[in-house]
Amino acid sequence: MNIPLNIIIGYALGLILLYLVGWLLLVPLKLLLRFIINGIIGGVALWILNLIGDLLGFSVALNPITALTVGFLGIPGLILILLLQFILL
């Protein structure tokens, strides 16, 4: 059984194309999942800050922008949100 070279090349290019399409679909899903997880972590951090802040007399708005800022930047993001809160008031 003799398989022509153009058939082998066609199958190889098809497999490479299938791999690239799968990779392009998987990477944005990982990025979206990272955004969601960081947003949830930031929201929880702001919620805890608001619980403590009620005792001290201040609060920070809990919305997607502040949650993602704290989620991505961590403690510096939390400090940034607090500084903006005090500067803008």
N, C-alpha and C positions, 0 to 999 in steps of 0.2 A: 504494500500500500504506500503510494508516494503522494505526499501532501505538498501542493504548490507553495512556494515561498510567499507569494502575495497573500494567501489565506493565513499563514502563520503571522505575518506582519499585521494583517487586519485584526486578528484576535488579540495580539499583544497591544496594539493601539487602543482597541476597545476596552481592554482591562485597565490600561493606564487612565483612560478617560473616565471609566467608572470609579476608579479610586479617587481621582481629582474631584469629581462631582460629590462623592460621599464625604470627602474631607471638607469641601466648601459648605456642605449642609451641616456638618457636625460642629465646626468651629463657632459659628454664630450662636448655636444653641448653648455651648459652654459659656460664651460671653454673656448671653442673656441670663443664664442661671447664676453667674457670678454677680450680675447687677441685682438680681432679686435677693440673693442671700445677703449681699452687702447692705441693701436697703433695709432688710429686716433687722440686721444687726444694728444699723444706725438708728432705726426706729425704737428698738428696745433700749439703746443707750440714752436716747432723748427722753424716753418715757421714765427711765430711772432718774435722769437728771431733773425732770419735772417733779417727781415724787420728793426728791431731796430739796429742790428749789421751792416747793410749797412751804417747807419749814423755814426757809431763809427769805421768802418774800419775792421770788422771781419765777418766771416760767418762760419756756421757749416753745414756739409754735412747732407742732409735729405735723409736717407735710412731706410729700415725696422729695422735694428739693433739699430740705434740711436733713432728712433721713439718709439720702444718698451722699450728701456732703460728709456727714459723720461716718457713714459706712465706708466710703472710699479713703478718706483722710485719717480716720481713727481719732485718737486723742487730739491731734492738732486741729482736726475738723471741728471737734466739739468746742475747743477753745476759740476757734474762729467764729463759730455761731454765737457763742457767748459774748465775744467782743463786739460783734455786729449788733447784737441785741442791746448792749449797753451804749454803744455809740449812737445808734439810730433813735434811741428813746430820749 
